[in-house]
């Protein structure tokens, strides 16, 4: 079993800009920063790095932090749905996909799975199976359709080449706009 990463945590506020930050000191080569789901700054720092160096780095990236925070705050957070409801939603999604495929004139997937995926809206396997996220029922119907078209297009091209996007555009001409709208949604993770 791999050893668990150990680190020391320190709560800190930078000197000049007064940015609150959680610093995690660990055996690292360089400093990096990230933001959690609420927009709080986390610094992942080498063990012996000084607070002055960390402050300078964080404050030097204040514009990036501000921009990233605005993106996080603009996210539409979907509520977690219990497993019984997810099963019911999966049946609805399969019925919706079946109805949509009646008028579709392209390649049909071998199987369709509906799952609770934490980081994707859909996927397509090399076996020709498509998986869709159960939370697609929580987004607007045109975004649901975009994800379906996206995954069906992978039956032609298992990549994101220009030929793939041309296939998507055939059934969803405004896919770029829909893709941007879909990015605003945050797929919930199972509560601990």
C-alpha positions as CSV (number, residue, x, y, z in Angstrom):
1,X,0.0,0.0,0.0
2,X,1.4,3.4,-0.9
3,X,2.5,5.7,1.9
4,X,0.1,8.5,2.7
5,X,1.3,12.0,1.9
6,X,2.1,13.9,5.0
7,X,2.2,17.6,5.3
8,X,2.0,20.4,7.9
9,X,-0.8,22.9,7.6
10,X,-0.6,26.6,8.6
11,X,-3.3,29.2,8.3
12,X,-1.8,32.5,7.1
13,X,-2.8,35.9,5.7
14,X,-0.4,37.5,3.2
15,X,1.4,40.7,4.1
16,X,0.4,43.4,1.6
17,X,-2.9,42.2,0.0
18,X,-4.1,40.4,3.1
19,X,-5.1,37.3,1.2
20,X,-6.1,34.4,3.5
21,X,-4.4,31.2,2.6
22,X,-4.0,27.7,3.9
23,X,-0.3,26.6,3.5
24,X,0.4,22.9,3.2
25,X,4.1,22.3,3.7
26,X,5.3,19.0,2.2
27,X,8.2,17.4,0.4
28,X,7.8,19.3,-2.8
29,X,10.3,20.9,-5.2
30,X,8.3,24.0,-6.0
31,X,5.4,26.1,-4.7
32,X,2.0,25.9,-6.4
33,X,-1.4,27.4,-5.5
34,X,-4.9,26.2,-6.0
35,X,-8.4,27.2,-4.9
36,X,-10.9,25.0,-3.2
37,X,-14.6,24.8,-4.1
38,X,-15.4,27.9,-2.1
39,X,-12.5,30.0,-3.6
40,X,-10.2,29.7,-0.6
41,X,-6.5,29.8,-1.6
42,X,-4.3,26.8,-0.8
43,X,-0.6,27.0,-1.1
44,X,1.3,23.7,-1.6
45,X,4.8,24.7,-0.5
46,X,8.2,23.0,0.0
47,X,9.0,22.3,3.7
48,X,11.6,25.0,4.2
49,X,10.1,27.8,2.1
50,X,9.7,31.1,4.0
51,X,6.4,32.9,4.4
52,X,7.9,35.9,2.6
53,X,8.5,33.8,-0.5
54,X,5.0,32.3,-0.3
55,X,3.4,35.8,0.2
56,X,5.3,37.2,-2.8
57,X,4.2,34.3,-5.0
58,X,0.6,34.5,-3.9
59,X,0.4,38.2,-4.2
60,X,2.1,38.0,-7.6
61,X,-0.7,35.8,-8.7
62,X,-3.5,37.9,-7.2
63,X,-5.1,38.5,-10.7
64,X,-5.2,34.8,-11.4
65,X,-6.7,34.1,-8.0
66,X,-9.4,36.8,-8.5
67,X,-10.2,35.5,-12.0
68,X,-10.4,31.9,-10.8
69,X,-12.6,32.9,-7.8
70,X,-15.0,34.6,-10.1
71,X,-15.3,31.5,-12.2
72,X,-15.9,29.4,-9.0
73,X,-18.6,31.8,-7.8
74,X,-20.3,31.8,-11.2
75,X,-20.7,28.0,-11.1
76,X,-24.1,26.5,-10.8
77,X,-23.8,23.9,-8.1
78,X,-26.3,21.0,-8.5
79,X,-27.5,19.4,-5.3
80,X,-26.5,15.9,-4.6
81,X,-29.3,13.4,-5.4
82,X,-29.8,10.2,-3.4
83,X,-29.3,6.8,-5.0
84,X,-33.0,5.9,-5.3
85,X,-33.7,9.1,-7.1
86,X,-30.6,8.5,-9.3
87,X,-32.0,5.2,-10.4
88,X,-35.3,6.8,-11.4
89,X,-33.5,9.5,-13.2
90,X,-31.4,6.9,-15.1
91,X,-34.6,5.3,-16.5
92,X,-35.9,8.8,-17.6
93,X,-32.5,9.5,-19.3
94,X,-32.6,6.2,-21.2
95,X,-36.1,6.8,-22.3
96,X,-35.2,10.3,-23.5
97,X,-32.2,9.0,-25.4
98,X,-34.2,6.2,-27.0
99,X,-36.8,8.8,-28.2
100,X,-34.0,11.1,-29.5
101,X,-32.4,8.2,-31.4
102,X,-35.6,7.4,-33.3
103,X,-34.9,10.5,-35.6
104,X,-31.1,10.2,-35.6
105,X,-29.6,9.1,-38.8
106,X,-26.1,8.3,-37.6
107,X,-24.3,5.5,-35.8
108,X,-26.1,4.0,-32.8
109,X,-24.3,3.0,-29.7
110,X,-24.1,-0.7,-28.7
111,X,-25.2,0.1,-25.2
112,X,-26.1,3.1,-23.1
113,X,-25.2,3.4,-19.5
114,X,-26.3,6.1,-17.0
115,X,-24.0,6.6,-14.1
116,X,-23.2,9.1,-11.4
117,X,-19.9,10.4,-12.7
118,X,-18.1,13.0,-10.7
119,X,-16.1,14.8,-13.4
120,X,-17.6,14.1,-16.8
121,X,-21.0,14.6,-18.4
122,X,-20.5,11.6,-20.7
123,X,-18.0,9.2,-22.3
124,X,-17.8,6.8,-25.2
125,X,-15.8,3.6,-25.1
126,X,-13.9,2.0,-28.0
127,X,-16.5,-0.8,-27.8
128,X,-19.2,1.7,-29.0
129,X,-20.8,2.1,-25.6
130,X,-21.9,5.5,-24.3
131,X,-22.1,6.5,-20.6
132,X,-24.1,9.5,-19.6
133,X,-24.1,11.3,-16.3
134,X,-27.3,11.0,-14.2
135,X,-27.1,14.7,-13.5
136,X,-27.8,15.5,-17.2
137,X,-31.4,15.5,-16.2
138,X,-30.7,18.6,-14.1
139,X,-29.4,20.8,-16.9
140,X,-31.4,22.4,-19.7
141,X,-32.6,20.0,-22.4
142,X,-30.5,21.5,-25.2
143,X,-27.4,20.9,-23.1
144,X,-28.5,17.3,-22.5
145,X,-28.8,17.0,-26.3
146,X,-25.4,18.5,-26.9
147,X,-23.7,15.9,-24.6
148,X,-25.6,13.1,-26.4
149,X,-24.5,14.4,-29.8
150,X,-20.9,14.8,-28.5
151,X,-20.7,11.2,-27.3
152,X,-22.4,9.9,-30.5
153,X,-19.8,11.8,-32.5
154,X,-17.1,9.7,-30.8
155,X,-18.6,6.7,-32.5
156,X,-17.0,8.2,-35.6
157,X,-13.9,9.8,-34.1
158,X,-12.4,8.7,-30.8
159,X,-10.7,12.0,-30.4
160,X,-11.4,15.7,-30.5
161,X,-10.0,16.4,-34.0
162,X,-11.5,18.9,-36.4
163,X,-13.3,15.9,-38.1
164,X,-14.9,15.1,-34.7
165,X,-16.1,18.7,-34.2
166,X,-17.4,18.8,-37.8
167,X,-19.5,15.7,-36.9
168,X,-20.8,17.4,-33.7
169,X,-21.6,20.6,-35.7
170,X,-23.7,18.5,-38.2
171,X,-26.3,17.8,-35.4
172,X,-25.5,20.7,-33.1
173,X,-24.4,23.9,-35.0
174,X,-24.2,26.0,-31.9
175,X,-22.1,23.5,-29.9
176,X,-19.5,26.1,-28.8
177,X,-22.1,28.1,-27.0
178,X,-23.6,25.0,-25.4
179,X,-20.2,23.8,-24.3
180,X,-19.6,27.1,-22.5
181,X,-22.9,27.0,-20.8
182,X,-22.4,23.4,-19.7
183,X,-19.1,24.4,-18.1
184,X,-21.0,26.6,-15.6
185,X,-22.5,23.5,-14.0
186,X,-20.7,21.7,-11.2
187,X,-21.3,18.0,-10.9
188,X,-21.9,17.3,-7.2
189,X,-19.7,14.8,-5.3
190,X,-21.2,12.3,-2.8
191,X,-21.4,13.9,0.6
192,X,-19.0,12.5,3.2
